[in-house]
Amino acid sequence: MQHYNDEKNKAGAKVLFMIAQMIVLSIVYIIVYTSFVAVGYAIEEYGVSPVMYFPVVVALVVFPVLLYRYRQMFNAGRMLGAFIWTMATASLTVVLLYIYVAQIAG
């Protein structure tokens, strides 16, 4: 008779969380790339300053750092909180970049 071992479940959940984070990171980076292209277009078309790249660069740098922090949270046992924070931060980043690009190009 086998005994129940929760370590296998934790290892599986960790792998699923890492896969989810990679998918979320790729989606956010697609939006970041699109924002870079849109800001470049605004610089050429409307003559705005290249400083307009700054918020996009901040999103590019800060988002992976936050994902690392959420992975630490997940490993500490706060699994649901880490997943919610990951999805909320990704959603907020995408929406804020969309609003930023709409303000520049609009």
C-alpha positions as CSV (number, residue, x, y, z in Angstrom):
1,M,0.0,0.0,0.0
2,Q,1.3,3.4,-1.0
3,H,1.3,6.4,1.4
4,Y,0.1,9.7,0.2
5,N,3.0,12.1,-0.5
6,D,2.3,15.8,-0.8
7,E,5.8,16.5,-2.1
8,K,4.8,15.3,-5.6
9,N,1.8,17.6,-5.7
10,K,4.0,20.6,-4.6
11,A,6.6,19.8,-7.3
12,G,3.8,19.5,-9.9
13,A,2.3,22.8,-8.8
14,K,5.6,24.5,-9.0
15,V,6.2,23.3,-12.5
16,L,2.7,24.5,-13.6
17,F,3.3,27.9,-11.9
18,M,6.6,28.2,-13.8
19,I,4.9,27.4,-17.1
20,A,2.1,29.9,-16.4
21,Q,4.7,32.5,-15.6
22,M,6.6,31.9,-18.8
23,I,3.3,32.2,-20.8
24,V,2.4,35.4,-19.0
25,L,5.9,36.8,-19.5
26,S,5.8,36.1,-23.2
27,I,2.4,37.8,-23.5
28,V,3.5,40.9,-21.6
29,Y,6.7,41.0,-23.7
30,I,4.7,40.9,-26.9
31,I,2.8,44.0,-25.6
32,V,6.1,45.6,-24.6
33,Y,7.5,45.1,-28.1
34,T,4.4,46.5,-29.6
35,S,4.7,49.5,-27.4
36,F,8.3,50.0,-28.5
37,V,7.2,50.0,-32.1
38,A,4.4,52.4,-31.4
39,V,6.6,54.8,-29.5
40,G,9.1,54.7,-32.3
41,Y,6.3,55.5,-34.7
42,A,5.2,58.4,-32.5
43,I,8.8,59.7,-32.4
44,E,9.1,59.6,-36.2
45,E,5.6,60.9,-37.0
46,Y,4.9,63.4,-34.3
47,G,8.4,64.4,-33.3
48,V,8.1,63.5,-29.6
49,S,11.2,63.1,-27.5
50,P,13.0,59.8,-27.2
51,V,12.4,60.0,-23.5
52,M,9.0,58.6,-24.3
53,Y,10.6,55.2,-24.3
54,F,11.2,55.4,-20.6
55,P,7.9,53.9,-19.3
56,V,8.2,51.0,-21.8
57,V,11.8,50.3,-20.6
58,V,10.6,50.4,-17.0
59,A,7.9,47.8,-17.8
60,L,10.5,45.7,-19.6
61,V,12.9,45.7,-16.6
62,V,10.5,45.7,-13.6
63,F,8.1,42.9,-14.7
64,P,10.6,40.0,-14.6
65,V,11.7,41.3,-11.2
66,L,8.2,41.1,-10.0
67,L,7.8,37.6,-11.4
68,Y,10.8,36.5,-9.5
69,R,9.3,37.9,-6.3
70,Y,6.1,36.1,-6.9
71,R,8.0,32.9,-7.5
72,Q,9.6,33.3,-4.1
73,M,6.1,33.9,-2.6
74,F,4.9,30.7,-4.3
75,N,7.8,28.7,-2.9
76,A,7.1,30.1,0.6
77,G,3.7,28.5,0.5
78,R,1.5,31.4,-0.5
79,M,0.6,29.8,-3.8
80,L,-2.8,31.3,-4.5
81,G,-1.6,34.8,-3.6
82,A,1.4,34.4,-5.9
83,F,-0.8,33.3,-8.8
84,I,-3.2,36.2,-8.2
85,W,-0.4,38.8,-8.0
86,T,1.2,37.4,-11.2
87,M,-2.0,37.7,-13.2
88,A,-3.0,41.1,-11.7
89,T,0.4,42.6,-12.4
90,A,0.4,41.3,-16.0
91,S,-3.1,42.7,-16.5
92,L,-2.1,46.1,-15.0
93,T,1.1,46.3,-17.1
94,V,-0.8,45.5,-20.3
95,V,-3.6,48.0,-19.6
96,L,-1.1,50.8,-18.6
97,L,1.0,50.3,-21.7
98,Y,-2.1,50.4,-23.8
99,I,-3.2,53.6,-22.2
100,Y,0.3,55.1,-22.5
101,V,0.5,54.3,-26.2
102,A,-3.0,55.6,-26.9
103,Q,-2.0,58.9,-25.2
104,I,1.1,59.2,-27.3
105,A,-0.2,58.2,-30.7
106,G,-3.7,59.7,-30.2
